[in-house]
Every structure is written in C-alpha cells, then in structure tokens.
C-alpha cells in the first residue's frame, strides 16, 4: 500500500485503487462538517442519521467531478422524512437540509426504523450540474422502501451500468458534554479494461439444482475479481467507517493488503452554504411584482431564511424593486 499514513483525518474523501481486482473507489469521513449541519437545525436523531448517510453518499459521488460543478442528491417521498437535499459544490463545499413530519416521527419514538422506512416511497434524483444546460445530467431512482445504499446500487445499474457497491454509516459520540455526529462511506467500482467482464448476475437461481437448464435465468456469472471485491467490502463494520481511531488508510489496508491497494491524494471537505444576497435577488426576480408585494410582512420588510444554513435575509421592499429595475434596464 502506497502513501498510507495511518493518521486519521476527518472531512476528507480519499480515492484509491486495487489494480489486481480492477477496482477503484473512494472513502469518505465526515466529522465537523456534518455535525455543523445537523447541530444548526437540531434535527432529531432518526432524521440526523438519514441526512448523514445522504451526505456521505453525496460527497463520495460528487468528488468524482473533474472540474468545478455541483452534485445534488434529492429525495421526494411520502415517508416521515419526505424531502432530503444535499448539495456538494466541487471541489469541497457541502450543505444539506431535510423536511420531516414531526408528529409521525414522534409516534415512532420507541421504534428503530431503518432509512428506507423513514423515506417511504417516491424517488431519488442525482443531478450533475457543471454550469450549462448541455452539461447537466440527472438520474432518477424509484424509492420503494429501500435505503440509500441499495438506491445507489440501482442508480449505477440503470444510469452508469458500472458494477458498484456502497457502504454507509452514521453514529454520534459524546465529547465535552455534547453529542457530535460522524458519518462515513466506502464505495467500490469494477472498471476492467475488457467490457465483457462487466456482466452482472441479475437473478438469483434460488434452489434450482446446479446444471439445470432453468439456471440460465440467473444470467451470466459475475467476474471473479468483482465477486472477491464485494466479499471484502461485506466485511466492513459500521464502526470502521466512523471511528476516528481507524483511519481510511488503515481500513483500506485491512481490506485489500493481500492484493495491494494504492491511495491517492485526498480532498478536504467543509460545510459551506452557497446562499448570498446576489442569489436571493436572483430568486426574487423570478417572482411577479404582485408576488413580491405579498411577501411583505407586518413590519414592512421581506424576510427570507435559507433552508440550508438558517441565515436570515432582511430586505427592504423598495430596495428590492430598485435593484430589480436596475438589473433589467
């Protein structure tokens, strides 16, 4: 293993390659970045864990952008958590928000629902936006009670046709009298030089005897290298993805030392919202003059709160109209 420091680092996404298995991947560890996002909104624990998983997945996927751009994960469902939005603005800015039904969540106070149960049915959209309509791409996966791990697998089967496996974990720890959240993720992808080796078995033959003609329904067998890589990933435990004492390098060495694993330069990640006065004014321009008048509160001002960072914008209606008129002249 090259470049292995064995030093734990938070808020870093680390690319790696296991060349004998034709596997590439990324590991992400989120500490202060995800904790800042969750603490700012005071999300209940069940909601916080779902957002943490979504953030880890978004960073792993968004870190693949070669140039500046935005990768967004968004869900819209009928579940208790009916909306999750995570933005990763390459190369290093992360923000997230969610909407949930407080009453339905409290009704599950004594239960331990999984991510899929909390999300319910609807869709998951993953959008890559590199600044122009021609460079914008969106993949959509139906959510039918599955969590983010399985949804990611479906996304890559449908949209990218790249064999992919993902592991996600979220936990909280207590330090200095307060709780702090951590999130982590590990993704591997099978990228052989020969396209014929990308085949994946779609159906499980179940109890059909080996050699029976009906076994053909299982489709072609998977490549041995990919089967090995998936088997190794299956041994990863949640605590290994979020424990600050287990670095990403150490985890990769544990998994792949017999085959040899190369790690590349990591990318640091931090929480940062992209909202600004200019963006707020851009949004205001999309409303009609009557809509803008309807936004004026009893105090004669327009108040707008960013859903991501909770920053409050206190606007003077007259100044808003003057700024819009100037921009349109």
C-alpha positions as CSV (number, residue, x, y, z in Angstrom):
1,X,0.0,0.0,0.0
2,X,1.5,3.3,-1.0
3,X,1.0,6.7,0.7
4,X,-0.5,5.1,3.8
5,X,-0.1,7.5,6.7
6,X,-2.3,5.6,9.2
7,X,-3.3,9.0,10.6
8,X,-7.0,9.6,11.0
9,X,-8.4,12.6,9.1
10,X,-12.0,13.9,9.2
11,X,-13.8,15.7,6.5
12,X,-11.7,14.1,3.7
13,X,-12.7,11.9,0.7
14,X,-9.8,9.6,-0.2
15,X,-9.6,7.9,-3.7
16,X,-8.0,4.5,-4.0
17,X,-7.4,1.7,-6.5
18,X,-7.0,-2.1,-6.1
19,X,-5.4,-2.7,-9.5
20,X,-5.2,-6.5,-9.3
21,X,-9.0,-6.6,-8.9
22,X,-9.6,-3.8,-11.4
23,X,-11.4,-1.9,-8.6
24,X,-11.4,1.8,-7.9
25,X,-13.2,3.6,-5.1
26,X,-13.4,6.3,-2.5
27,X,-13.6,6.5,1.3
28,X,-15.2,9.5,3.0
29,X,-15.1,10.5,6.6
30,X,-17.3,13.4,7.8
31,X,-16.8,15.0,11.2
32,X,-17.2,18.7,11.9
33,X,-18.8,19.3,8.5
34,X,-21.8,17.0,9.0
35,X,-22.0,17.8,12.8
36,X,-22.3,21.5,12.0
37,X,-25.1,20.9,9.5
38,X,-27.1,18.7,11.9
39,X,-26.5,20.8,15.0
40,X,-27.5,24.0,13.3
41,X,-31.0,22.6,12.7
42,X,-31.3,20.5,15.8
43,X,-32.6,17.5,13.8
44,X,-34.0,14.6,15.9
45,X,-31.6,11.6,16.0
46,X,-33.5,9.5,13.5
47,X,-33.5,12.3,10.9
48,X,-29.9,13.2,11.6
49,X,-28.8,9.7,10.8
50,X,-30.6,9.7,7.4
51,X,-29.1,13.1,6.5
52,X,-25.7,11.8,7.5
53,X,-26.0,8.8,5.2
54,X,-27.2,11.1,2.3
55,X,-24.3,13.5,2.9
56,X,-21.6,10.7,2.9
57,X,-23.1,9.3,-0.3
58,X,-23.2,12.7,-2.0
59,X,-19.6,13.5,-1.2
60,X,-18.4,10.2,-2.5
61,X,-20.2,10.7,-5.8
62,X,-19.6,14.4,-6.1
63,X,-15.9,14.1,-5.6
64,X,-15.7,12.4,-9.0
65,X,-16.3,15.8,-10.7
66,X,-13.1,16.7,-12.5
67,X,-13.9,20.4,-12.7
68,X,-15.9,22.8,-10.6
69,X,-19.6,22.0,-10.6
70,X,-22.4,20.8,-8.4
71,X,-23.6,17.3,-7.5
72,X,-27.0,17.3,-5.8
73,X,-28.9,14.4,-4.2
74,X,-32.6,15.0,-3.6
75,X,-35.4,12.8,-2.4
76,X,-39.2,13.4,-2.6
77,X,-41.3,10.8,-0.9
78,X,-44.4,10.0,1.1
79,X,-42.4,9.0,4.2
80,X,-41.9,10.6,7.5
81,X,-38.8,12.3,6.0
82,X,-40.4,13.5,2.8
83,X,-37.5,15.5,1.5
84,X,-33.8,15.4,1.7
85,X,-31.5,17.7,-0.3
86,X,-27.7,17.5,-0.2
87,X,-25.5,19.8,-2.3
88,X,-21.8,19.1,-3.0
89,X,-20.2,22.0,-4.8
90,X,-16.9,20.8,-6.1
91,X,-14.3,20.6,-5.0
92,X,-15.1,20.9,-1.3
93,X,-18.3,22.6,-0.2
94,X,-21.1,20.6,1.4
95,X,-24.6,21.6,2.6
96,X,-27.8,19.7,3.4
97,X,-31.3,20.1,4.6
98,X,-34.4,17.9,5.2
99,X,-38.1,18.1,5.9
100,X,-40.0,15.7,8.1
101,X,-43.3,15.1,9.8
102,X,-42.8,15.8,13.5
103,X,-46.0,14.1,14.6
104,X,-45.4,10.9,12.6
105,X,-41.8,10.8,13.9
106,X,-42.8,11.1,17.5
107,X,-45.2,8.2,17.0
108,X,-42.2,6.0,16.4
109,X,-40.4,7.2,19.5
110,X,-39.9,3.6,20.8
111,X,-39.1,2.1,17.4
112,X,-35.9,1.9,15.4
113,X,-36.9,2.3,11.8
114,X,-34.4,2.0,9.1
115,X,-33.6,4.6,6.5
116,X,-35.9,3.0,3.9
117,X,-38.8,3.0,6.3
118,X,-38.3,6.7,7.2
119,X,-38.0,7.7,3.5
120,X,-41.0,5.7,2.3
121,X,-41.9,5.6,-1.4
122,X,-41.1,8.2,-4.0
123,X,-37.9,9.0,-5.9
124,X,-34.3,9.8,-5.5
125,X,-32.7,12.2,-8.0
126,X,-29.0,12.7,-8.5
127,X,-28.1,15.7,-10.6
128,X,-24.7,16.8,-12.0
129,X,-24.6,20.4,-13.0
130,X,-21.4,21.8,-14.4
131,X,-22.8,25.3,-15.3
132,X,-24.7,24.9,-18.6
133,X,-27.8,23.1,-19.8
134,X,-25.7,20.9,-22.1
135,X,-23.6,19.7,-19.2
136,X,-26.5,19.0,-16.9
137,X,-27.4,15.4,-16.2
138,X,-29.9,13.8,-13.9
139,X,-30.5,10.2,-12.9
140,X,-33.7,9.1,-11.1
141,X,-34.2,6.0,-9.0
142,X,-37.6,4.9,-7.6
143,X,-37.6,4.6,-3.8
144,X,-39.9,1.8,-2.6
145,X,-38.8,1.4,1.0
146,X,-35.0,0.8,0.3
147,X,-32.2,2.9,1.9
148,X,-29.5,4.9,0.3
149,X,-27.1,2.0,-0.2
150,X,-29.5,0.0,-2.3
151,X,-30.7,3.1,-4.1
152,X,-27.1,3.9,-5.1
153,X,-26.7,0.4,-6.5
154,X,-29.8,0.8,-8.6
155,X,-28.6,4.2,-9.8
156,X,-25.4,2.7,-11.2
157,X,-27.1,-0.3,-12.7
158,X,-29.6,1.9,-14.5
159,X,-27.7,5.1,-15.3
160,X,-24.0,4.2,-15.5
161,X,-24.0,0.4,-15.9
162,X,-20.9,0.2,-13.7
163,X,-20.9,-2.5,-11.1
164,X,-20.8,-0.6,-7.8
165,X,-21.1,-1.4,-4.1
166,X,-21.6,1.2,-1.3
167,X,-21.4,1.1,2.5
168,X,-22.7,3.9,4.7
169,X,-22.6,4.5,8.4
170,X,-23.6,7.3,10.8
171,X,-23.1,7.5,14.6
172,X,-22.9,10.0,17.4
173,X,-20.3,10.4,20.0
174,X,-20.2,12.4,23.2
175,X,-17.4,14.9,23.8
176,X,-17.1,17.6,26.4
177,X,-20.7,17.2,27.5
178,X,-22.3,17.4,24.0
179,X,-23.0,14.9,21.2
180,X,-21.3,15.1,17.9
181,X,-22.3,13.3,14.7
182,X,-19.9,11.5,12.4
183,X,-20.7,9.9,9.0
184,X,-18.6,7.7,6.7
185,X,-18.9,5.8,3.5
186,X,-16.9,3.4,1.3
187,X,-17.6,2.8,-2.4
188,X,-16.0,0.4,-4.8
189,X,-16.5,0.2,-8.6
190,X,-15.4,-2.6,-11.0
191,X,-13.7,-1.0,-14.0
192,X,-11.9,-3.7,-16.1
193,X,-10.4,-2.8,-19.4
194,X,-12.5,-5.5,-21.1
195,X,-16.2,-4.6,-21.4
196,X,-17.1,-8.3,-21.4
197,X,-16.1,-8.6,-17.8
198,X,-18.7,-6.0,-16.7
199,X,-21.5,-8.5,-16.8
200,X,-23.6,-8.8,-13.6
201,X,-25.9,-11.6,-12.5
202,X,-29.4,-10.2,-12.4
203,X,-31.4,-13.0,-10.9
204,X,-30.7,-15.5,-8.1
205,X,-31.3,-19.1,-9.2
206,X,-32.5,-19.9,-5.7
207,X,-33.0,-23.6,-5.1
208,X,-32.7,-24.7,-8.7
209,X,-30.1,-27.6,-8.9
210,X,-26.8,-26.7,-10.4
211,X,-26.7,-27.6,-14.1
212,X,-30.5,-27.4,-14.5
213,X,-31.4,-25.6,-17.8
214,X,-33.5,-23.1,-15.8
215,X,-30.4,-22.0,-14.1
216,X,-29.8,-20.0,-17.3
217,X,-32.3,-17.5,-15.9
218,X,-29.7,-16.3,-13.5
219,X,-27.8,-14.8,-16.4
220,X,-24.0,-14.7,-16.8
221,X,-21.9,-15.3,-13.8
222,X,-20.0,-12.3,-12.3
223,X,-16.3,-11.8,-12.7
224,X,-14.3,-13.5,-10.0
225,X,-12.4,-10.3,-9.2
226,X,-15.6,-8.4,-8.6
227,X,-17.0,-11.2,-6.5
228,X,-13.9,-11.0,-4.4
229,X,-14.0,-7.2,-4.0
230,X,-17.7,-7.3,-3.0
231,X,-16.9,-10.1,-0.5
232,X,-14.2,-8.0,1.1
233,X,-16.5,-4.9,1.3
234,X,-19.1,-7.0,3.0
235,X,-16.8,-7.5,6.0
236,X,-16.7,-3.7,6.7
237,X,-18.4,-2.9,10.0
238,X,-20.1,0.4,10.7
239,X,-17.7,1.4,13.4
240,X,-14.8,1.1,11.0
241,X,-16.4,3.8,8.8
242,X,-16.9,6.4,11.6
243,X,-14.3,5.5,14.3
244,X,-11.7,8.4,14.5
245,X,-9.2,5.8,15.7
246,X,-9.5,3.8,12.4
247,X,-8.2,5.9,9.5
248,X,-9.3,5.5,6.0
249,X,-5.8,4.2,5.1
250,X,-5.9,1.6,7.8
251,X,-9.3,0.4,6.8
252,X,-8.2,0.0,3.2
253,X,-5.1,-1.8,4.2
254,X,-7.1,-4.2,6.3
255,X,-9.4,-4.9,3.4
256,X,-7.0,-5.1,0.5
257,X,-3.4,-5.7,1.7
258,X,-3.2,-9.1,0.2
259,X,-4.0,-7.7,-3.3
260,X,-2.2,-4.3,-2.8
261,X,-4.1,-1.0,-2.6
262,X,-2.9,2.4,-3.8
263,X,-4.3,5.6,-2.2
264,X,-4.3,8.9,-3.9
265,X,-4.3,12.5,-2.7
266,X,-7.4,13.2,-0.6
267,X,-9.8,16.1,-0.9
268,X,-10.8,18.0,2.2
269,X,-14.5,18.8,2.6
270,X,-16.1,21.5,4.7
271,X,-19.6,22.8,5.4
272,X,-20.4,26.0,3.5
273,X,-23.6,27.3,2.2
274,X,-23.8,29.0,-1.2
275,X,-26.6,31.4,-0.3
276,X,-25.8,35.1,-0.7
277,X,-27.6,38.4,-1.3
278,X,-27.0,38.1,-5.0
279,X,-28.6,34.6,-5.1
280,X,-31.6,35.8,-3.1
281,X,-32.1,38.7,-5.5
282,X,-31.9,36.2,-8.4
283,X,-34.7,34.3,-6.8
284,X,-36.7,37.4,-6.2
285,X,-36.5,38.3,-9.9
286,X,-38.4,35.1,-10.7
287,X,-41.5,36.3,-8.8
288,X,-44.0,38.8,-10.2
289,X,-44.3,42.3,-8.7
290,X,-47.5,41.2,-7.0
291,X,-45.9,38.1,-5.5
292,X,-43.1,40.3,-4.1
293,X,-45.7,42.7,-2.6
294,X,-47.4,39.7,-1.0
295,X,-44.1,38.7,0.7
296,X,-44.0,42.0,2.7
297,X,-44.6,41.3,6.4
298,X,-46.4,43.3,9.0
299,X,-43.2,45.1,9.8
300,X,-43.0,46.4,6.2
301,X,-40.0,44.1,5.3
302,X,-39.4,40.9,3.3
303,X,-37.8,38.2,5.4
304,X,-36.2,35.1,3.8
305,X,-34.5,32.3,5.7
306,X,-32.1,30.0,3.9
307,X,-33.3,26.4,4.4
308,X,-29.7,25.1,4.4
309,X,-27.8,27.4,6.8
310,X,-30.7,29.3,8.5
311,X,-29.2,32.6,7.6
312,X,-31.9,35.3,7.7
313,X,-32.1,38.0,5.0
314,X,-34.0,41.1,6.0
315,X,-34.9,43.0,2.8
316,X,-36.3,46.5,2.2
317,X,-39.1,46.1,-0.5
318,X,-38.2,49.4,-2.1
319,X,-34.6,48.5,-2.4
320,X,-35.5,45.1,-3.8
321,X,-37.7,46.7,-6.6
322,X,-35.0,49.3,-7.3
323,X,-32.3,46.6,-7.6
324,X,-34.5,44.5,-9.9
325,X,-35.4,47.5,-12.1
326,X,-31.7,48.4,-12.4
327,X,-30.8,44.9,-13.5
328,X,-33.5,44.8,-16.1
329,X,-32.7,48.2,-17.6
